[in-house]
Amino acid sequence: MVRRRQRERSVWEVVLPDAEKLWPEALRRIDQLIDDEALVEVIAEALERRWPQSRRRGRVGTPAEVVLRMLVLKHLYHWSYAELEQEVRANLVSRAFCRLSCDATPDEKTILKIAQALGPTVIGRLHQRVVQLAITAGVTAGRRLRVDTTVVETNIHYPTDSSLLTDGVRVVTRTLKRIEAVIGRGRRAVRNRLRSAQRRGFEIKACARSPKTRDGLVRSYRRLLATTRAVLRDADTMTRRVGHRLRTVGARTRRRLTRLRAQVQAVRPLLRRVITQTTARVLGGDTHVTDKVMSLFEPHTEGIRKGKIVKPTEFGKLVTIQEAEHQIVTAYTVHRKRPADSTLWEPALEAHVQTFGRAPDLATADRGFASAANEQAAIDRGVRRVVLPRPGPKSPARRTYERQRWFRRGQIWRVGCEGRISVLKRRHGLQRCLYHGHDGMERWVGLGVTANNLLVIARHLGPP
């Protein structure tokens, strides 16, 4: 059964009359900000949709208010779920912030399951409500807009062809062994080829260090590809056996076999794509294979080159971050496929108008967004000053235009978006997403941006 708030206030008001002095000022103001009925209602509605009768029946669950505050606390300080449980359980201020009083602290798995049930749409509604709180408090009025993109990495190792093939051999063999333990071995047992794959991986790493060992590298890759194909043949055979046995086993065993077969069927097409791209790159010399698989566990990962010297290629998803004045992130977008930066300008303007009901007076972005069409699109929407520096050689008239004082001041203000992205990555965890899947990436980014906005609003408002 879903509850919105705790029934009673904190017992610490009686035990420790001066406990308020322990609170950090920013956390106290955030506590007042999220004591908002609309925020709690967003969480409560999502929890009520988990089961048909959650509103009236069932065991009393974690209150929506506690869920909201624990998620804010987690992404405010970039804690893991285990660290969140430990801090809330042991820390007086954290317990008071989460409105737990003398109640039991929800364990890490409970909060994890609830966070997964909320979904990216709910997190987006939370973010929009926090932006509305910033507008109501007078922190931002939408007079300025700056847009930039960044890459949020997925939680994967560096994707080499040999490591992807070895991962596939390990995962498929492990699952086949589990199936074999349930239905028994057939005419021959499932062979564990992981040690052979790992040896080939070591050989490939040794050969890759020297350009003179090309023949040895190709030979090791051929043997690794043959091992992987043999594992896939075993997977095909075991999948057919499972299909035959599902008719005769009990309900519990049927559910387990169905789950294991689904795991094999999810990995097989990805592993075949890895074989195809490895064959094309190593044996065919084609290094520009389209739609490469970067991870078997996070298949939505893309390889994105942003021109950085230290890290030429980043593996994750492209995220658009747009800000208004006073560093309030008004919108974010996690793109399923990397678009060109120039195509993101008009959607950013539309999102700004939808949020504030008006176009900004100043709109700026970096050179990747610049084009004559984008400038005209901003002017048509009522933007008075469009700061989009053109790349490449410029005409004398364009150079004179970009040297105007307002244009250069707009460029200086735009640079602050780089600093905000840096803060989001260092303080709120947007350097690397620890949630799974594309929906997990959207939840991770949304919660990090929401925590950042709450902290910015709290610091701007000053002492209560």
C-alpha positions in Angstrom: 0.0 0.0 0.0 1.3 3.4 -1.0 1.8 6.1 1.6 2.6 9.7 0.7 4.2 11.0 3.9 5.2 9.8 7.3 2.6 9.9 10.0 4.7 11.7 12.6 7.5 14.2 12.9 11.0 13.4 14.0 11.6 12.2 17.5 14.9 14.1 17.5 13.0 17.4 18.2 12.4 16.0 21.6 15.6 14.1 22.3 17.9 16.8 20.9 16.3 20.3 21.1 19.3 21.9 19.4 19.7 19.2 16.6 18.9 21.9 14.0 22.4 23.3 14.5 23.9 20.1 13.0 22.3 20.8 9.6 24.4 22.2 6.7 22.7 25.4 5.5 22.4 24.2 1.9 20.8 20.9 3.0 18.3 22.7 5.2 17.2 24.9 2.3 16.9 21.8 0.0 14.8 20.2 2.8 12.4 23.2 2.6 12.3 23.2 -1.2 11.3 19.5 -1.7 8.7 19.8 1.0 6.4 20.3 -2.0 3.2 18.4 -2.4 3.5 18.3 -6.2 6.9 16.5 -6.0 5.6 13.9 -3.5 2.5 13.4 -5.7 4.7 12.6 -8.7 6.4 9.8 -6.8 3.2 8.5 -5.2 1.4 8.2 -8.6 4.3 6.2 -10.0 4.3 3.9 -7.0 0.6 3.4 -7.3 1.1 2.2 -10.9 3.4 -0.6 -9.9 0.6 -3.0 -9.0 -3.2 -2.8 -9.7 -4.3 -2.4 -6.1 -1.3 -0.6 -4.6 -3.4 2.3 -3.4 -5.7 0.3 -1.2 -4.2 -3.1 -0.5 -0.9 -4.9 0.4 1.8 -4.3 2.8 2.6 -0.8 3.8 5.4 0.4 1.7 8.1 3.1 1.9 6.4 6.5 1.8 6.7 8.5 -1.4 8.2 11.4 0.6 11.0 9.1 1.9 11.7 7.7 -1.6 12.0 11.2 -3.0 14.4 12.5 -0.3 16.6 9.4 -0.3 17.0 9.6 -4.1 17.8 13.3 -3.8 20.4 12.6 -1.1 22.0 9.8 -3.1 22.6 11.9 -6.2 23.3 15.1 -4.2 26.4 13.4 -2.8 27.0 10.8 -5.5 26.6 7.8 -3.1 26.0 4.2 -4.0 22.8 2.6 -2.7 24.9 0.8 0.0 26.5 4.1 1.1 23.1 5.7 1.1 21.6 3.1 3.4 24.6 3.3 5.7 24.6 7.1 5.9 20.8 7.4 6.4 20.9 4.6 9.0 23.7 6.1 11.1 23.6 9.8 10.5 21.1 11.9 12.5 20.9 14.7 9.9 20.3 12.3 7.1 17.5 10.5 9.0 15.9 13.8 9.7 16.2 14.9 6.1 14.6 11.7 4.9 11.8 12.0 7.4 12.5 8.6 8.9 12.3 9.4 12.6 12.2 6.1 14.5 11.1 4.0 11.5 13.4 1.3 10.0 15.6 2.5 7.2 14.8 1.0 3.8 17.6 -1.2 2.7 19.6 -0.6 -0.5 17.7 -3.2 -2.6 14.3 -1.7 -1.7 15.4 1.8 -2.8 17.0 0.3 -6.0 13.8 -1.5 -7.0 11.7 1.6 -6.4 14.1 3.8 -8.4 13.9 1.3 -11.3 10.1 1.4 -11.1 9.9 5.2 -11.4 11.2 5.3 -14.9 12.7 8.2 -16.9 9.3 9.8 -17.5 8.7 10.2 -13.8 12.2 11.6 -13.3 11.6 14.1 -16.1 8.5 15.3 -14.3 10.4 15.7 -11.1 13.0 17.8 -13.0 10.4 20.0 -14.6 8.8 20.6 -11.2 12.1 21.6 -9.7 12.6 24.1 -12.6 9.2 25.5 -11.8 10.2 25.9 -8.2 13.2 27.9 -9.4 11.0 30.1 -11.5 8.6 30.7 -8.6 11.4 31.5 -6.3 12.8 34.1 -8.7 16.1 32.3 -9.3 15.6 32.3 -13.1 13.3 34.0 -15.5 14.6 32.5 -18.8 16.2 35.6 -20.1 19.3 33.7 -21.2 19.9 30.3 -22.8 23.2 28.4 -23.4 23.4 24.9 -24.9 26.1 22.3 -24.9 26.6 18.6 -25.3 28.7 16.1 -23.4 29.2 12.4 -23.2 28.0 10.4 -20.2 29.9 7.1 -20.2 28.3 3.7 -19.7 29.8 1.4 -17.1 31.9 -0.8 -19.4 35.5 -1.8 -19.9 37.4 -0.5 -22.9 35.9 -2.4 -25.9 38.4 -4.3 -27.9 37.3 -7.1 -30.3 39.2 -9.8 -28.4 37.6 -8.7 -25.0 34.1 -8.6 -26.5 34.6 -12.1 -28.0 35.9 -13.4 -24.6 33.0 -11.8 -22.8 30.6 -13.5 -25.2 32.2 -16.9 -24.6 32.1 -16.5 -20.9 28.5 -15.3 -20.6 27.0 -17.9 -23.0 29.0 -20.8 -21.5 28.0 -19.8 -18.0 24.3 -19.7 -19.0 24.5 -23.0 -20.9 26.0 -24.7 -17.9 23.1 -23.4 -15.7 20.6 -24.8 -18.3 22.5 -28.1 -18.3 22.3 -28.3 -14.5 18.5 -28.1 -14.8 17.7 -30.4 -17.8 20.8 -32.6 -17.7 23.5 -33.3 -20.3 22.5 -34.6 -23.7 24.6 -36.8 -25.9 27.6 -34.7 -24.9 28.2 -32.2 -22.2 28.5 -28.5 -22.8 32.2 -27.8 -23.3 33.8 -24.9 -21.3 36.0 -23.1 -23.8 36.6 -20.0 -21.7 40.2 -20.9 -20.9 41.0 -21.3 -24.6 39.4 -17.9 -25.3 41.3 -16.2 -22.5 44.6 -17.6 -23.8 43.9 -16.3 -27.3 43.1 -12.9 -25.7 46.5 -12.9 -24.0 48.2 -13.8 -27.3 46.4 -10.9 -29.1 47.5 -8.4 -26.4 51.1 -9.5 -26.8 51.0 -9.4 -30.6 49.2 -6.0 -30.7 52.2 -4.3 -29.0 54.4 -4.8 -32.1 53.5 -4.1 -35.7 55.9 -6.9 -36.8 53.6 -9.6 -35.4 50.7 -9.1 -37.8 50.6 -12.8 -38.9 50.5 -14.0 -35.3 47.8 -11.5 -34.5 45.6 -12.7 -37.3 46.3 -16.3 -36.4 45.2 -15.8 -32.8 42.1 -13.9 -33.9 41.1 -16.8 -36.3 41.4 -19.3 -33.4 39.4 -17.0 -31.1 36.6 -16.6 -33.8 36.5 -20.3 -34.2 36.1 -20.8 -30.5 33.3 -18.3 -30.4 31.4 -19.9 -33.3 31.7 -23.2 -31.6 30.1 -21.7 -28.5 27.3 -20.3 -30.6 26.6 -23.7 -32.1 26.3 -25.1 -28.6 23.9 -22.3 -27.8 21.7 -23.2 -30.8 21.6 -26.8 -29.8 20.8 -26.0 -26.1 18.1 -23.6 -27.1 16.3 -26.3 -29.1 16.6 -28.8 -26.2 15.1 -26.2 -23.9 12.2 -25.7 -26.3 11.5 -29.5 -26.2 11.8 -29.8 -22.4 9.4 -26.9 -21.6 6.4 -29.1 -22.4 7.2 -31.7 -19.8 8.7 -29.8 -16.8 6.8 -28.1 -13.9 5.8 -24.5 -13.7 8.7 -23.4 -11.5 11.3 -25.1 -13.7 9.6 -23.8 -16.8 10.0 -20.2 -15.6 13.6 -20.7 -14.8 14.4 -22.3 -18.2 12.4 -19.6 -20.0 14.5 -16.9 -18.2 17.8 -18.7 -19.0 16.8 -19.2 -22.7 15.9 -15.5 -23.0 19.4 -14.6 -21.7 21.0 -16.8 -24.3 18.8 -15.4 -27.1 19.6 -11.8 -26.1 23.4 -12.4 -26.3 23.5 -14.5 -29.5 22.7 -11.7 -32.0 25.1 -9.3 -30.3 27.8 -11.9 -30.4 27.2 -12.6 -34.0 27.6 -8.9 -34.7 30.9 -8.9 -32.8 32.1 -11.8 -35.0 31.1 -9.9 -38.1 32.8 -6.6 -37.1 35.9 -8.5 -35.9 36.2 -10.4 -39.2 35.8 -7.1 -41.2 38.3 -5.2 -39.1 41.1 -7.8 -38.5 40.8 -10.0 -41.6 39.3 -7.5 -44.1 41.1 -4.4 -42.9 37.9 -2.3 -42.7 38.1 -0.1 -39.6 34.9 1.8 -40.4 32.3 -0.8 -39.7 28.9 0.8 -39.0 26.8 0.2 -35.9 29.6 -1.4 -33.9 28.8 -3.3 -30.7 30.8 -1.7 -27.8 29.5 -3.9 -25.0 27.4 -7.1 -24.6 26.0 -5.8 -21.3 25.3 -2.2 -22.4 24.5 -2.7 -26.1 23.2 0.9 -26.5 26.7 2.3 -26.0 28.2 4.4 -28.8 31.7 5.4 -29.5 31.7 9.2 -29.7 34.7 11.4 -30.7 34.5 14.9 -29.2 38.0 16.0 -30.2 39.6 15.6 -26.8 43.4 15.0 -26.7 43.4 13.0 -23.4 40.4 10.8 -24.4 39.8 10.9 -28.2 36.9 8.4 -28.0 34.3 8.2 -25.3 32.0 5.3 -24.9 28.5 6.2 -23.7 25.6 8.4 -24.9 25.5 12.0 -26.1 23.6 14.3 -23.7 22.4 17.8 -24.4 22.4 20.2 -21.4 20.7 23.6 -21.6 20.9 26.3 -19.0 19.2 29.5 -18.1 20.8 32.3 -16.0 22.0 31.5 -12.5 23.1 28.0 -13.6 19.7 26.4 -13.6 19.6 23.4 -16.0 16.2 23.8 -17.6 16.3 20.7 -19.9 18.4 17.7 -20.7 18.1 15.1 -23.5 19.8 11.7 -23.7 20.0 10.8 -27.4 19.5 7.3 -28.6 21.8 7.9 -31.7 24.3 10.7 -31.8 22.9 13.6 -33.9 24.8 16.5 -35.4 25.1 19.4 -32.9 23.5 21.8 -35.5 20.2 19.8 -35.4 19.9 20.4 -31.6 19.6 24.1 -31.7 15.9 24.5 -32.6 14.7 21.8 -30.2 16.5 23.6 -27.4 14.8 26.9 -28.3 11.4 25.1 -28.3 12.0 23.5 -24.9 13.0 26.9 -23.5 9.8 28.6 -24.9 7.7 25.7 -23.5 9.3 26.1 -20.0 9.2 29.9 -19.7 6.5 30.9 -22.2 8.9 33.3 -23.9 12.0 33.2 -26.0 15.3 34.2 -24.3 16.9 37.6 -24.9 20.3 36.0 -25.4 20.9 32.5 -26.8 24.3 31.1 -27.3 26.1 27.8 -28.1 29.5 26.7 -29.4 30.6 26.5 -33.1 29.1 23.1 -33.6 25.6 24.7 -33.4 26.4 27.5 -35.8 24.7 28.0 -39.1 22.8 30.7 -40.9 19.6 28.7 -40.6 20.0 28.3 -36.9 20.6 32.0 -36.4 17.5 32.8 -38.4 15.4 30.3 -36.5 16.4 32.0 -33.2 15.6 35.5 -34.6 12.2 34.2 -35.9 11.3 33.1 -32.4 12.1 36.5 -30.9 15.6 36.1 -29.7 17.2 39.5 -29.7 20.9 38.5 -29.5 22.1 35.2 -31.1 25.7 34.3 -30.2 26.7 31.5 -32.6 30.3 31.9 -33.6 30.9 30.6 -37.1 33.6 28.0 -37.7 36.3 28.3 -40.4 37.4 31.4 -42.3 35.1 34.4 -42.0 34.3 37.3 -44.2 35.3 40.8 -43.0 31.7 41.6 -42.3 31.3 38.5 -40.2 34.5 39.2 -38.3 33.2 42.7 -37.5 29.9 41.3 -36.4 31.5 38.8 -34.0 33.8 41.4 -32.5 30.9 43.5 -31.2 31.0 43.9 -27.4 27.6 42.1 -26.8 28.7 39.2 -28.9 32.0 38.7 -27.1 30.3 39.0 -23.7 27.8 36.4 -24.8 30.7 34.1 -25.7 32.2 34.6 -22.3 29.0 33.7 -20.6 28.6 30.6 -22.8 31.9 29.2 -21.5 30.2 28.8 -18.1 28.3 25.8 -19.6 31.6 23.9 -19.7 32.0 24.5 -15.9 28.4 23.4 -15.2 29.0 20.1 -17.1 32.2 19.6 -15.1 30.3 20.1 -11.9 27.6 17.7 -13.0 30.3 15.1 -13.7 32.4 15.5 -10.6 29.8 16.2 -8.0 26.7 14.4 -9.2 28.1 11.4 -11.1 27.5 12.2 -14.7 31.0 11.1 -15.6 29.8 7.5 -15.7 26.3 6.1 -15.5 26.0 3.1 -13.1 22.4 2.3 -14.1 21.7 -0.2 -16.9 20.1 0.4 -20.3 19.0 3.5 -22.1 16.2 4.1 -19.6 18.8 3.8 -16.8 20.9 6.4 -18.5 18.0 8.8 -18.6 17.2 8.2 -14.9 20.8 8.7 -13.9 21.2 12.0 -15.9 17.8 13.3 -14.7 18.4 12.6 -11.0 21.9 14.2 -11.2 20.6 17.3 -13.0 17.7 17.6 -10.4 20.1 17.3 -7.5 22.3 20.0 -9.1 19.3 22.3 -9.5 18.2 21.9 -5.9 21.6 22.8 -4.7 21.9 25.8 -7.0 18.5 27.1 -5.9 19.4 26.6 -2.2 22.6 28.5 -2.5 21.0 31.3 -4.5 18.2 31.8 -2.0 20.6 32.3 0.9 19.8 31.7 4.6 16.2 30.9 5.4 
